[in-house]
Amino acid sequence: MRPGSSYARGTAGRIPGNVFEAGHVCVGRNRVQGYAKAHGLPPHGAMFPERLVAFFIEFLTQAGELVADPFAGGATVPAVEERLGREWVATDLMLEYIQAAGAARFSPDMTWFNPMLWRCEQDGLPPRRLAVA
């Protein structure tokens, strides 16, 4: 970005600026990646920075509202929603991502996981349990 360009100047009023700076590594990401590695689960490679997620949640929703995240992956959005007082529901195509993120970010006593997520239709086994760190 060139100094003095229109993109570098602050935007007055309620409209946010058009440049957002945030690092891509945060504590939550490190916790999820560490859990995945320690338990032989695949690491999620595209987790959003919590600061970026918090900006959009605060900008687009109000406390108490329900927010759905159909591509939860590393559960950054649900974790930030929880911290900001939003209700949430999340899912992901990759069971292993939900296992790692759920175990690393949430207390099993406070967060409900559908038991069917831990069952494979092919194996006929009882529901799987989250690995405990």
DSSP file with accessible surface (Angstrom, degrees, kcal/mol):
  #  RESIDUE AA STRUCTURE BP1 BP2  ACC     N-H-->O    O-->H-N    N-H-->O    O-->H-N    TCO  KAPPA ALPHA  PHI   PSI    X-CA   Y-CA   Z-CA
    1    1 A M              0   0  132      0, 0.0     3,-0.0     0, 0.0     0, 0.0   0.000 360.0 360.0 360.0 130.2    0.0    0.0    0.0
    2    2 A R    >   -     0   0  184      1,-0.1     3,-2.0     2,-0.0     6,-0.3  -0.588 360.0-108.7 -78.0 133.7    1.5    3.4   -1.0
    3    3 A P  T 3  S+     0   0  132      0, 0.0     3,-0.1     0, 0.0    -1,-0.1  -0.378 105.7  20.1 -58.3 136.8    1.7    6.0    1.8
    4    4 A G  T 3  S+     0   0   56      1,-0.3     5,-0.1     2,-0.0    -2,-0.0   0.349  91.7 134.1  85.4  -7.6   -0.8    8.7    1.2
    5    5 A S  S X> S-     0   0   14     -3,-2.0     3,-1.2     1,-0.1     4,-0.8  -0.321  72.3-108.8 -70.7 161.0   -3.0    6.6   -1.0
    6    6 A S  T 34 S+     0   0   72      1,-0.3     3,-0.3     2,-0.2    -1,-0.1   0.797 118.5  60.2 -62.4 -25.3   -6.8    6.6   -0.4
    7    7 A Y  T 34 S+     0   0  136      1,-0.2    -1,-0.3    -5,-0.1    11,-0.2   0.766 102.0  52.6 -73.3 -24.8   -6.5    3.1    0.9
    8    8 A A  T <4 S+     0   0   53     -3,-1.2    -1,-0.2    -6,-0.3     2,-0.2   0.679  90.5  92.3 -85.8 -17.5   -4.1    4.1    3.7
    9    9 A R  S  < S-     0   0  152     -4,-0.8    -4,-0.0    -3,-0.3     2,-0.0  -0.528  83.0-107.9 -81.1 145.2   -6.3    6.9    5.1
   10   10 A G        -     0   0   78     -2,-0.2     2,-0.6     7,-0.1    -1,-0.1  -0.282  27.8-126.2 -65.9 152.8   -8.7    6.3    7.9
   11   11 A T        -     0   0   71      2,-0.1     6,-0.1     4,-0.1     2,-0.1  -0.917  20.2-142.9-105.1 121.0  -12.4    6.3    7.1
   12   12 A A        +     0   0   96     -2,-0.6     3,-0.4     4,-0.1     2,-0.1  -0.411  62.1  22.9 -77.5 156.6  -14.6    8.6    9.2
   13   13 A G  S    S-     0   0   73      1,-0.2    -2,-0.1    -2,-0.1     0, 0.0  -0.425 111.9 -45.0  89.6-162.3  -18.0    7.6   10.3
   14   14 A R  S    S+     0   0  236     -2,-0.1    -1,-0.2     2,-0.1    -2,-0.0   0.582 102.4  99.2 -89.0 -12.5  -19.6    4.1   10.7
   15   15 A I  S    S-     0   0  129     -3,-0.4     3,-0.1     1,-0.1    -4,-0.1  -0.653  75.5-127.2 -78.0 124.6  -18.3    2.6    7.4
   16   16 A P        -     0   0   46      0, 0.0    -4,-0.1     0, 0.0    -2,-0.1  -0.275  28.8 -94.0 -69.6 159.1  -15.2    0.5    8.2
   17   17 A G        -     0   0   45     -6,-0.1    -7,-0.1     2,-0.1   -10,-0.1  -0.143  27.6-123.2 -63.8 166.8  -12.0    1.0    6.3
   18   18 A N  S    S+     0   0  105    -11,-0.2     2,-0.4    -3,-0.1    -1,-0.1   0.306  91.3  68.5-101.2   9.6  -11.3   -1.1    3.3
   19   19 A V        -     0   0   64    -12,-0.1     2,-0.5     2,-0.0    -2,-0.1  -0.996  61.1-173.0-127.1 127.9   -8.0   -2.5    4.5
   20   20 A F        -     0   0   78     -2,-0.4     2,-0.5     2,-0.1    32,-0.0  -0.983   6.1-160.5-123.1 127.5   -7.9   -4.9    7.4
   21   21 A E        +     0   0  137     -2,-0.5     2,-0.3    31,-0.0    -2,-0.0  -0.935  25.9 143.9-111.4 126.0   -4.6   -6.1    9.0
   22   22 A A        -     0   0   38     -2,-0.5    -2,-0.1    29,-0.0     2,-0.0  -0.945  45.4-116.2-157.0 137.7   -4.5   -9.2   11.1
   23   23 A G        -     0   0   56     -2,-0.3    28,-0.2     2,-0.1    -2,-0.0  -0.322  20.2-132.6 -68.9 157.9   -1.9  -11.9   11.6
   24   24 A H  S    S+     0   0  132     25,-0.1     2,-0.5    24,-0.1    -1,-0.1   0.494  84.7  74.6 -93.3  -2.1   -2.8  -15.4   10.5
   25   25 A V        +     0   0   75     24,-0.1     2,-0.3     4,-0.1    -2,-0.1  -0.932  56.0 156.4-113.7 132.0   -1.6  -17.1   13.7
   26   26 A C     >  -     0   0   27     -2,-0.5     4,-2.4     1,-0.1     5,-0.2  -0.933  54.1 -97.1-144.3 171.2   -3.5  -16.9   17.0
   27   27 A V  H  > S+     0   0  103     -2,-0.3     4,-2.4     1,-0.2     5,-0.2   0.907 120.6  51.3 -59.0 -45.4   -3.8  -18.9   20.2
   28   28 A G  H  > S+     0   0    1      1,-0.2     4,-2.4     2,-0.2    -1,-0.2   0.915 110.0  49.5 -60.9 -42.9   -6.9  -20.7   19.1
   29   29 A R  H  > S+     0   0   64      1,-0.2     4,-2.8     2,-0.2     5,-0.3   0.938 111.4  49.1 -61.2 -46.0   -5.4  -21.8   15.8
   30   30 A N  H  X S+     0   0   82     -4,-2.4     4,-2.4     1,-0.2    -1,-0.2   0.889 110.4  51.2 -62.2 -38.7   -2.2  -23.1   17.6
   31   31 A R  H  X S+     0   0  123     -4,-2.4     4,-2.3    -5,-0.2    -1,-0.2   0.931 113.1  44.3 -64.8 -44.8   -4.4  -25.0   20.1
   32   32 A V  H  X S+     0   0    3     -4,-2.4     4,-2.6     2,-0.2    -2,-0.2   0.937 115.4  47.2 -66.6 -45.9   -6.4  -26.7   17.4
   33   33 A Q  H  X S+     0   0   32     -4,-2.8     4,-2.4     1,-0.2    -2,-0.2   0.902 113.0  49.7 -63.6 -40.2   -3.4  -27.5   15.2
   34   34 A G  H  X S+     0   0   40     -4,-2.4     4,-2.5    -5,-0.3    -1,-0.2   0.909 111.3  48.7 -64.7 -40.9   -1.5  -28.8   18.3
   35   35 A Y  H  X S+     0   0   16     -4,-2.3     4,-1.6     2,-0.2     6,-0.2   0.936 111.3  50.0 -63.9 -45.9   -4.4  -31.0   19.3
   36   36 A A  H  <>S+     0   0    1     -4,-2.6     5,-2.9     1,-0.2     3,-0.3   0.940 113.1  46.2 -59.3 -45.6   -4.8  -32.4   15.7
   37   37 A K  H ><5S+     0   0  182     -4,-2.4     3,-1.2     1,-0.2    -1,-0.2   0.923 111.4  51.3 -63.7 -44.3   -1.1  -33.2   15.5
   38   38 A A  H 3<5S+     0   0   79     -4,-2.5    -1,-0.2     1,-0.2    -2,-0.2   0.766 116.7  40.7 -65.7 -25.1   -1.0  -34.9   19.0
   39   39 A H  T 3<5S-     0   0   60     -4,-1.6    -1,-0.2    -3,-0.3    -2,-0.2   0.206 114.2-108.5-111.4  14.5   -4.0  -37.1   18.1
   40   40 A G  T < 5S+     0   0   73     -3,-1.2    -3,-0.2    -4,-0.3    -4,-0.1   0.764  71.4 140.1  68.8  26.2   -3.1  -38.0   14.5
   41   41 A L      < -     0   0   32     -5,-2.9    -1,-0.2    -6,-0.2    -2,-0.1  -0.721  60.7 -98.5 -99.6 151.9   -5.8  -35.9   13.0
   42   42 A P        -     0   0   51      0, 0.0     2,-0.2     0, 0.0    58,-0.1  -0.459  39.8-120.9 -69.4 136.8   -5.3  -33.8    9.8
   43   43 A P        -     0   0   82      0, 0.0     2,-0.5     0, 0.0    54,-0.1  -0.517  21.5-118.2 -76.3 144.3   -4.6  -30.1   10.5
   44   44 A H        -     0   0   34     -2,-0.2     3,-0.4     1,-0.1   -11,-0.0  -0.729  24.0-162.3 -81.1 127.5   -6.9  -27.6    9.0
   45   45 A G  S    S+     0   0   79     -2,-0.5    -1,-0.1     1,-0.2     0, 0.0   0.458  74.8  49.8 -93.9  -1.0   -4.9  -25.4    6.6
   46   46 A A        +     0   0   73      2,-0.0     2,-0.3     0, 0.0    -1,-0.2  -0.290  65.1 156.6-137.0  52.6   -7.2  -22.4    6.2
   47   47 A M        -     0   0   18     -3,-0.4    26,-0.1   -23,-0.1     3,-0.1  -0.640  38.7-126.3 -83.2 135.0   -8.2  -21.1    9.6
   48   48 A F        -     0   0  125     -2,-0.3     2,-0.1     1,-0.1   -19,-0.1  -0.476  29.1-101.2 -74.9 149.3   -9.2  -17.4    9.8
   49   49 A P     >  -     0   0   19      0, 0.0     4,-2.1     0, 0.0     3,-0.4  -0.466  27.5-128.8 -66.3 139.5   -7.6  -15.1   12.3
   50   50 A E  H  > S+     0   0   32      1,-0.2     4,-2.9     2,-0.2     5,-0.2   0.849 107.0  58.7 -60.3 -35.0   -9.9  -14.6   15.4
   51   51 A R  H  > S+     0   0  155      2,-0.2     4,-1.9     1,-0.2    -1,-0.2   0.899 106.8  47.0 -62.7 -40.2   -9.5  -10.8   15.1
   52   52 A L  H  > S+     0   0   42     -3,-0.4     4,-1.8     2,-0.2    -2,-0.2   0.937 113.3  48.1 -66.8 -44.5  -10.9  -10.9   11.5
   53   53 A V  H  X S+     0   0   11     -4,-2.1     4,-2.5     1,-0.2     5,-0.2   0.931 109.9  52.7 -61.5 -44.7  -13.8  -13.1   12.5
   54   54 A A  H  X S+     0   0   13     -4,-2.9     4,-2.7     1,-0.2     5,-0.3   0.901 105.1  56.1 -60.3 -40.1  -14.6  -10.9   15.5
   55   55 A F  H  X S+     0   0   59     -4,-1.9     4,-2.1     1,-0.2    -1,-0.2   0.951 111.9  41.1 -57.0 -49.4  -14.8   -7.8   13.3
   56   56 A F  H  X S+     0   0  100     -4,-1.8     4,-2.4     2,-0.2     5,-0.2   0.881 113.5  52.3 -71.9 -36.3  -17.4   -9.4   11.0
   57   57 A I  H  X S+     0   0   13     -4,-2.5     4,-2.0     1,-0.2    -1,-0.2   0.948 114.0  43.4 -63.4 -45.6  -19.5  -10.9   13.8
   58   58 A E  H  < S+     0   0  116     -4,-2.7    -2,-0.2    -5,-0.2    -1,-0.2   0.865 117.0  47.6 -67.0 -34.5  -19.7   -7.6   15.7
   59   59 A F  H  < S+     0   0  113     -4,-2.1    -2,-0.2    -5,-0.3    -1,-0.2   0.861 123.0  30.6 -74.0 -35.1  -20.4   -5.7   12.5
   60   60 A L  H  < S+     0   0  120     -4,-2.4     2,-0.3    -5,-0.2    -2,-0.2   0.573 118.1  40.3-106.1 -12.3  -23.1   -8.1   11.2
   61   61 A T     <  -     0   0   25     -4,-2.0     2,-0.3    -5,-0.2     6,-0.0  -0.873  63.3-133.7-134.7 168.9  -24.8   -9.5   14.3
   62   62 A Q    >   -     0   0  139     -2,-0.3     3,-2.1     1,-0.1    -3,-0.0  -0.877  43.9 -81.9-120.1 154.9  -26.0   -8.6   17.7
   63   63 A A  T 3  S+     0   0   73     -2,-0.3    23,-0.2     1,-0.3    22,-0.1  -0.207 116.2  26.4 -52.9 139.1  -25.5  -10.4   21.0
   64   64 A G  T 3  S+     0   0   51     21,-2.5    -1,-0.3     1,-0.3    22,-0.2   0.221  91.1 126.1  90.8 -15.1  -28.0  -13.3   21.4
   65   65 A E    <   -     0   0   87     -3,-2.1    22,-2.2     1,-0.1     2,-0.5  -0.411  63.6-114.9 -75.2 155.0  -28.5  -13.8   17.7
   66   66 A L  E     -a   87   0A 124     20,-0.2     2,-0.4    -3,-0.1    22,-0.2  -0.780  30.6-169.8 -91.5 129.5  -28.1  -17.3   16.1
   67   67 A V  E     -a   88   0A  29     20,-2.1    22,-1.8    -2,-0.5     2,-0.4  -0.978   7.7-151.8-121.8 130.8  -25.2  -17.6   13.6
   68   68 A A  E     -a   89   0A  70     -2,-0.4    22,-0.2    20,-0.2    20,-0.0  -0.856   7.9-170.0-103.9 136.5  -24.7  -20.6   11.4
   69   69 A D  E >   +a   90   0A  22     20,-2.4    22,-2.1    -2,-0.4     3,-0.6  -0.885   6.1 178.6-123.7  97.4  -21.3  -21.7   10.2
   70   70 A P  T 3  S+     0   0   71      0, 0.0    23,-0.1     0, 0.0     3,-0.1   0.620  83.6  45.0 -76.8  -9.7  -21.7  -24.5    7.5
   71   71 A F  T 3   +     0   0  166     21,-0.1    21,-0.2     1,-0.1     4,-0.1  -0.483  69.9 156.9-127.3  60.9  -17.9  -24.7    7.0
   72   72 A A    X>  +     0   0    6     19,-3.1     3,-2.9    -3,-0.6     4,-0.6   0.797   9.5 156.3 -66.1 -33.6  -16.7  -24.6   10.6
   73   73 A G  T 34 S+     0   0    1      1,-0.3    28,-0.3    18,-0.2    -1,-0.2  -0.162  79.2  10.4  50.2-109.4  -13.3  -26.3   10.0
   74   74 A G  T 34 S-     0   0    4    -28,-0.1    -1,-0.3    27,-0.1    -2,-0.1   0.340 102.9-120.1 -83.5   7.1  -11.1  -25.2   12.9
   75   75 A A  T <>  +     0   0    6     -3,-2.9     4,-2.0    16,-0.1     5,-0.2   0.741  66.9 140.3  60.7  31.3  -14.2  -23.7   14.7
   76   76 A T  H  X S+     0   0    6     -4,-0.6     4,-2.4     2,-0.2     5,-0.2   0.947  71.5  49.3 -65.7 -45.4  -12.8  -20.2   14.8
   77   77 A V  H  > S+     0   0   29     -5,-0.3     4,-3.0     1,-0.2     5,-0.2   0.958 112.4  45.8 -63.0 -50.4  -16.2  -18.7   14.0
   78   78 A P  H  > S+     0   0    1      0, 0.0     4,-2.6     0, 0.0    -1,-0.2   0.910 112.3  52.2 -60.0 -37.8  -18.0  -20.6   16.7
   79   79 A A  H  X S+     0   0   18     -4,-2.0     4,-2.0     2,-0.2    -2,-0.2   0.928 113.7  42.5 -64.0 -43.0  -15.3  -19.9   19.3
   80   80 A V  H  X S+     0   0    0     -4,-2.4     4,-2.2     2,-0.2    -1,-0.2   0.906 112.4  54.1 -70.9 -39.3  -15.5  -16.2   18.6
   81   81 A E  H  <>S+     0   0    0     -4,-3.0     5,-3.0    -5,-0.2     4,-0.3   0.928 109.0  49.3 -58.7 -43.7  -19.3  -16.2   18.5
   82   82 A E  H ><5S+     0   0   92     -4,-2.6     3,-1.3    -5,-0.2    -1,-0.2   0.935 111.0  48.9 -60.0 -47.1  -19.3  -17.9   21.9
   83   83 A R  H 3<5S+     0   0  142     -4,-2.0    -1,-0.2     1,-0.3    -2,-0.2   0.847 112.1  49.4 -62.9 -33.4  -17.0  -15.3   23.3
   84   84 A L  T 3<5S-     0   0   34     -4,-2.2    -1,-0.3    -5,-0.1    -2,-0.2   0.321 120.2-105.1 -92.4   7.4  -19.1  -12.4   21.9
   85   85 A G  T < 5S+     0   0   42     -3,-1.3   -21,-2.5    -4,-0.3     2,-0.3   0.759  72.5 138.5  80.2  25.6  -22.4  -13.8   23.3
   86   86 A R      < -     0   0   26     -5,-3.0    -1,-0.3   -23,-0.2     2,-0.2  -0.762  52.9-124.5 -99.4 149.7  -23.9  -15.2   20.1
   87   87 A E  E     -a   66   0A 124    -22,-2.2   -20,-2.1    -2,-0.3     2,-0.3  -0.624  39.6-173.2 -80.8 151.3  -25.7  -18.4   19.8
   88   88 A W  E     -a   67   0A  53     -2,-0.2     2,-0.3   -22,-0.2   -20,-0.2  -0.990  28.8-166.7-149.8 157.1  -24.2  -20.7   17.1
   89   89 A V  E     -a   68   0A  83    -22,-1.8   -20,-2.4    -2,-0.3     2,-0.3  -0.984  21.9-178.1-139.3 137.5  -24.5  -23.9   15.2
   90   90 A A  E     +a   69   0A  33     -2,-0.3     2,-0.3   -22,-0.2   -22,-0.0  -0.986  10.2 168.5-141.2 151.4  -21.7  -25.3   13.1
   91   91 A T        -     0   0   77    -22,-2.1   -19,-3.1    -2,-0.3     2,-0.3  -0.948   8.1-168.8-150.6 165.8  -20.9  -28.2   10.8
   92   92 A D        -     0   0   29     -2,-0.3   -21,-0.1   -21,-0.2     6,-0.1  -0.975  31.3-125.9-155.8 152.4  -18.2  -29.3    8.4
   93   93 A L  S    S+     0   0  172     -2,-0.3     2,-0.9   -23,-0.1    -1,-0.1   0.837  96.4  73.8 -67.4 -32.2  -17.8  -32.0    5.8
   94   94 A M    >>  -     0   0   68      1,-0.2     4,-1.5    -3,-0.1     3,-0.6  -0.737  63.9-165.6 -91.5 107.3  -14.5  -33.2    7.5
   95   95 A L  H 3> S+     0   0   34     -2,-0.9     4,-2.5     1,-0.2    -1,-0.2   0.890  88.1  59.0 -55.1 -41.8  -15.3  -35.1   10.7
   96   96 A E  H 3> S+     0   0   70      1,-0.2     4,-2.3     2,-0.2    -1,-0.2   0.850 101.8  53.3 -62.9 -34.6  -11.7  -34.9   11.8
   97   97 A Y  H <> S+     0   0   50     -3,-0.6     4,-2.7     2,-0.2     5,-0.3   0.927 110.9  46.2 -64.8 -43.6  -11.7  -31.1   11.7
   98   98 A I  H  X S+     0   0   17     -4,-1.5     4,-2.7     2,-0.2     5,-0.3   0.897 111.4  52.8 -66.6 -38.6  -14.7  -31.0   14.0
   99   99 A Q  H  X S+     0   0   25     -4,-2.5     4,-2.1     2,-0.2     5,-0.2   0.956 114.7  40.3 -60.8 -50.2  -13.1  -33.5   16.3
  100  100 A A  H  X S+     0   0    2     -4,-2.3     4,-2.2     2,-0.2     5,-0.2   0.946 120.1  43.5 -65.8 -47.7   -9.9  -31.6   16.7
  101  101 A A  H  X S+     0   0    0     -4,-2.7     4,-2.4   -28,-0.3     5,-0.4   0.917 114.3  50.1 -66.9 -42.2  -11.5  -28.2   16.9
  102  102 A G  H  X S+     0   0    2     -4,-2.7     4,-1.8    -5,-0.3    -1,-0.2   0.929 115.0  42.7 -62.6 -44.1  -14.3  -29.3   19.2
  103  103 A A  H  < S+     0   0   30     -4,-2.1    -1,-0.2    -5,-0.3    -2,-0.2   0.870 119.2  43.9 -71.3 -34.9  -11.9  -31.0   21.7
  104  104 A A  H  < S+     0   0   16     -4,-2.2    -2,-0.2    -5,-0.2    -1,-0.2   0.817 124.7  29.8 -81.2 -29.7   -9.4  -28.1   21.6
  105  105 A R  H  < S+     0   0   31     -4,-2.4     2,-0.4    -5,-0.2    -3,-0.2   0.695 112.9  51.0-105.4 -22.2  -11.8  -25.2   21.8
  106  106 A F  S  < S-     0   0   24     -4,-1.8    -1,-0.1    -5,-0.4   -27,-0.0  -0.918  72.1-119.5-128.3 150.0  -14.8  -26.3   23.8
  107  107 A S    >>  -     0   0   52     -2,-0.4     4,-1.6     1,-0.1     3,-1.4  -0.647  21.4-137.7 -80.4 132.1  -15.6  -28.0   27.1
  108  108 A P  T 34 S+     0   0  102      0, 0.0    -1,-0.1     0, 0.0     5,-0.1   0.785 105.0  57.3 -63.4 -20.7  -17.6  -31.2   26.5
  109  109 A D  T 34 S+     0   0  149      1,-0.2     3,-0.1     3,-0.1    -2,-0.0   0.717 114.2  36.3 -78.1 -20.8  -19.8  -30.2   29.5
  110  110 A M  T <4 S+     0   0  146     -3,-1.4     2,-0.4     1,-0.1    -1,-0.2   0.572 111.5  58.8-108.9 -14.2  -20.8  -26.9   27.8
  111  111 A T     <  -     0   0   16     -4,-1.6     2,-0.4    -9,-0.0    -1,-0.1  -0.973  69.6-141.5-125.7 132.1  -21.0  -27.8   24.1
  112  112 A W        -     0   0  194     -2,-0.4     2,-0.4    -3,-0.1    -3,-0.1  -0.766  14.3-169.2 -94.1 131.5  -23.3  -30.5   22.5
  113  113 A F        -     0   0   41     -2,-0.4     5,-0.1    -5,-0.1    -2,-0.0  -0.984  32.3-111.2-117.0 131.9  -21.9  -32.6   19.7
  114  114 A N    >   -     0   0   67     -2,-0.4     3,-2.1     1,-0.2     4,-0.4  -0.415  22.2-140.6 -59.9 121.6  -24.3  -34.8   17.7
  115  115 A P  G >  S+     0   0   63      0, 0.0     3,-1.4     0, 0.0    13,-0.3   0.783  98.1  69.6 -59.1 -24.0  -23.4  -38.4   18.6
  116  116 A M  G >  S+     0   0  108      1,-0.3     3,-1.3     2,-0.2    -2,-0.1   0.742  85.0  70.0 -66.8 -19.5  -23.9  -39.4   15.0
  117  117 A L  G <  S+     0   0   61     -3,-2.1    -1,-0.3     1,-0.3   -18,-0.1   0.796  97.8  50.6 -64.3 -26.3  -20.8  -37.4   14.1
  118  118 A W  G <  S+     0   0   16     -3,-1.4    10,-1.8    -4,-0.4     2,-0.4   0.308  97.1  85.1 -96.7   8.7  -18.7  -40.0   15.9
  119  119 A R    <   -     0   0   90     -3,-1.3     2,-0.5     8,-0.2     3,-0.1  -0.919  64.9-146.9-113.9 137.7  -20.3  -43.0   14.1
  120  120 A C     >  -     0   0   29     -2,-0.4     4,-1.2     6,-0.2     5,-0.4  -0.887  10.4-145.9 -98.0 128.8  -19.2  -44.4   10.8
  121  121 A E  T  4 S+     0   0  181     -2,-0.5     3,-0.2     1,-0.2    -1,-0.1   0.871  97.5  52.7 -61.0 -34.6  -22.2  -45.9    8.8
  122  122 A Q  T  4 S+     0   0  172      1,-0.2    -1,-0.2     2,-0.1    -3,-0.0   0.824 108.4  47.4 -72.2 -32.6  -19.9  -48.6    7.4
  123  123 A D  T  4 S-     0   0   59     -3,-0.3    -1,-0.2     2,-0.1    -2,-0.2   0.697  84.4-146.8 -90.1 -17.8  -18.5  -49.9   10.6
  124  124 A G     <  +     0   0   61     -4,-1.2    -3,-0.1     1,-0.2    -2,-0.1   0.682  48.3 144.3  63.6  17.1  -21.6  -50.3   12.7
  125  125 A L        -     0   0   97     -5,-0.4    -1,-0.2     1,-0.1    -5,-0.1  -0.419  58.0 -91.2 -83.6 162.0  -19.6  -49.4   15.9
  126  126 A P        -     0   0   92      0, 0.0    -6,-0.2     0, 0.0    -1,-0.1  -0.229  66.3 -66.3 -63.7 164.1  -20.9  -47.3   18.8
  127  127 A P        -     0   0   58      0, 0.0    -8,-0.2     0, 0.0     2,-0.2  -0.169  56.5-117.3 -53.8 142.3  -20.4  -43.6   18.6
  128  128 A R        -     0   0   90    -10,-1.8     2,-0.3   -13,-0.3   -10,-0.1  -0.483  23.7-132.9 -78.0 153.0  -16.8  -42.5   18.8
  129  129 A R        -     0   0  221     -2,-0.2     2,-0.1   -11,-0.1     3,-0.0  -0.795  24.7-102.7-104.5 149.3  -15.6  -40.3   21.7
  130  130 A L        -     0   0   39     -2,-0.3     2,-0.1     1,-0.1   -30,-0.0  -0.468  41.5-111.8 -64.3 138.0  -13.5  -37.2   21.4
  131  131 A A        -     0   0   45     -2,-0.1     2,-0.5   -92,-0.0    -1,-0.1  -0.478  29.9-133.4 -68.3 143.4   -9.9  -37.9   22.3
  132  132 A V              0   0  130     -2,-0.1   -28,-0.0    -3,-0.0    -1,-0.0  -0.886 360.0 360.0-105.5 129.2   -8.8  -36.2   25.5
  133  133 A A              0   0  112     -2,-0.5   -98,-0.0   -30,-0.2    -1,-0.0  -0.259 360.0 360.0 -68.6 360.0   -5.6  -34.2   25.6
